């Protein structure tokens, strides 16, 4: 369309992708449109958070506060899935470490920050600002990058790293992961609930669902970045003691 801010090739690609995924949407959308689905999902997530915090208090008090915050957000977004990722890759009782476990921890760190930006972006742009779809996407992308970078830059600055160096490290290591995560997550949300109003259950269930899909998309990216040395990979939680060095390790993903 002449004068459109979106390139024609991007519009065509989006249309082709939507057509290819229509069968999956036709299966998923009715399930996510139910108030029962939203209620059950939120209940599971709250119970999963309770289990997580119980484990922190009883068995894993030494996990650094930053990582407790990260894991709390991951479980709040993804419920049992997030709790499973924590249980098998993030507890101090981890018997052995591996690249795939580092990948889950690194993705979780990225996911927690980006999720904050995505939730704020989509809800604020839709409910408060009544933005068009294009501006909802633009604001959500922007806030996801800001919050994702902040969760990496902030702890590094607290440990004495200069802002410029910390910001460069975040851009270099986080941009591929955040980009893939947000393209897939926002795309999924638009595909499933692009026309849904915030008063419908589909608006909220699709948001939670899309966040989790974004995690799956970003996981292989994080594994690859760790494997080639772009990311250092998060430290073995069995070696964390909650001290300053552990906070630095948690941020160096």
N, C-alpha and C positions, 0 to 999 in steps of 0.2 A: 504494500500500500504506500502511495507516495506521501512523503512527509512523516512517515512512521519512524519513531526513534529506534525501533527494532529492525535490524537488517533482514532482508527478505529470506536469505538462506537460513537464518535462525528460526524464522517463523515456519518455514517449510520443514525444517528438521524437527521442530517441536510438534508440528501436526502429524508427521510420519511416526514419531515416537508414540504419540497419543493413540494413533490408530493401532499400532502394534501391541500396545498394552491394554487396549479396551477389554479383551476377554478377562484379563486378571482383575481389572477394575470392576467389571460386572459381577465378579464373585465376591470381592472384598467389600465393596461399598455397602451392600445391604447389611452385612454383619456389623460394620462400623457405624451404621446409622441408628442403631438401637440404644436406647437409654440403658438397657440391661447391660450391654457391652461396656458402656462407659462406667457404669457403677461397679461392675465386676473388675474391670481393669484398674480403677482407682483403689478399690479395696485390696487387690493383690499387691499393688505398688506400696500402699501404706503398711501392709503386713510385712512386705519385704524390707522396707525401711526400718521397721521395728526390729526385725531379725538382725539387720546390719548393725544398728546402734547397740543392740544387746551384745553382739560379738565384739564390737569396739570396747565396750565397758568391761566385759568379762575376760576376754582373751587377747585383745589387740590394742591395749591402751598406748603402746609405744609407737603405733603408726603415726607419722607426722600429721599435724592438724590440717595441712594443705591436702593431703591425700584422703583424710577423712571427709573433707568437704567435697573432693572430687568424687569419691565413691558414693556419697549421699546423693549427689546430683544424678549420677549414672543410674542408681537404683530408682530414684524418683521418676526418671524418664522411662525406664525400661523394665521396672519391676523384677520379676523372677530371672529374666535374662541378665540384667545388670547384677543381681545378687550372685548369680552363677559365675559371671566373669570375675567378680571380686573373690568369691570363695576359692576358685581354682587358680587364680593368678595374682591376687593382691594381699592375701593374709601373710602374717609373719611366720605361720606354720608351714609355708611352702617348702617342700623337701628338696626340690630341684628347680632350676630355672632353665629357660630355653628361649629361642627367638620368637616362637609363636606366643609364649606367655608375655614376653616383653612387648610384642605387638599389641596384645589386648590391653596392657597397662597404658601404653602410649596412646592408643586410640581412645581409651577412657578419659585420659587427661584432656585430649583435644575435644572430645565429645561433650564433656562437662561444661567447658567454657562456651563452645559454639551453641550448645543447647540453650544457654541463658539468652544469648543474642537472638536465637531463632524464636524462642517463646515470646520474648519481649517485642521483637520486630513484628511478628505475625499478629499478635493480640493487639498491640498498640496501634499498628497501622490500620487494622480492620475495625476494631471497636471504637477507638478514640478518634483517630484521624480520618477514618473512612476513605483511605487511599484506594486508587485503582490498583488492579493486579500488578501492573508494571512497577508502581512505586512501593507496593508491599514487598515485592521481590527485592528491589533495590535496597530498601531500608533493612530488610532481614539479612541480606548478604553483608551489608556494612556492619551491623551490630554483631553478627556472628564473628566476623574478623576482629572487631574491636575487643570483644569479650574473650575470644580465643587467644589473641595475642597478650591480653592483659594477664591471663592466668599463667603465662610463661614469663613475661617481662617483669611483672611485679615481684615475684619471689627472687628473681636474679638480681634485681636492684637492691632488695633487702639484704642480699648477701654481698653487696659491694661492687657488683658489676655496673659499669657505666650505662646510662640509658641508651646511647647510640649502639654500643656493642650488644646489649640485651635485645634491642629492637631488631637489629640486623639478624641476630641468631633466630629470633622468632619468625621473621619473614622468610628466612632461608629454610628453616626446618618445618614450619607449620603451614605455609601457603598451599602446597600440594594437597595435604590432608584436608584442610578446611575447605578448599575449593571443591574437591570431589564430594566431601560429606554434604556440603550445602547444595550443590547442584542436584544430587540425588534426593536429599531430604525435602528441599523446597519443591522440586519437580514432582515427587510422590504426593506431597500435600496438595499441590494444585491439581494433579491428575484425579485424585480421589475426592477432594472436597473443594474444588475451585469455586463452586457457586454456593457453598454452604455458609449460612449466617452463623454468627457466634452464639446464638441462642439454641442452635441445634446440636445434638450429641455428636454428629459427624464432624463438626468443626474441631472438637477437642480430641476425639478418638483418632482422627486422621493426623492431627498434630503429633500425638504420642507415637502413632504407628510410623510416621515418616521419620521421626527422630531415630528410631531403632533401625530402620532401613538405611539411613545415613551412616550409622555405625558400621553396619556390615560392608557398605561400599568403601568406607575409609580404612577398614582393617588391613586389606592387602597392601594399600599404599603405605601405611605405617610400617608394616613388616619389611617392605622393600627399602624404605628410607633408612631403617635401622641396619639392614643387611649391607647396604652400600656405604654406610658411615655418615649419611647426612644427619641422621638423628643418633644420639648416643644410646638411646634406649633407657628406660627407667630402671633404677637399681632394683636388685632382688629385695623384696620386702622383708625377707628373713634377716637381712642385715640392717634394717632400719631401727633406730632407737629413739626417734622423735626429736633429736637434737638438731642444731643448725646445719650440720653437714648433711643430715637426712633431708632437710627441707630443700637444700640445694640440689640434691640428687633427684628429688621428686619433680623439680622444675626442669631439670635437664633432660627433656624428652625430645 
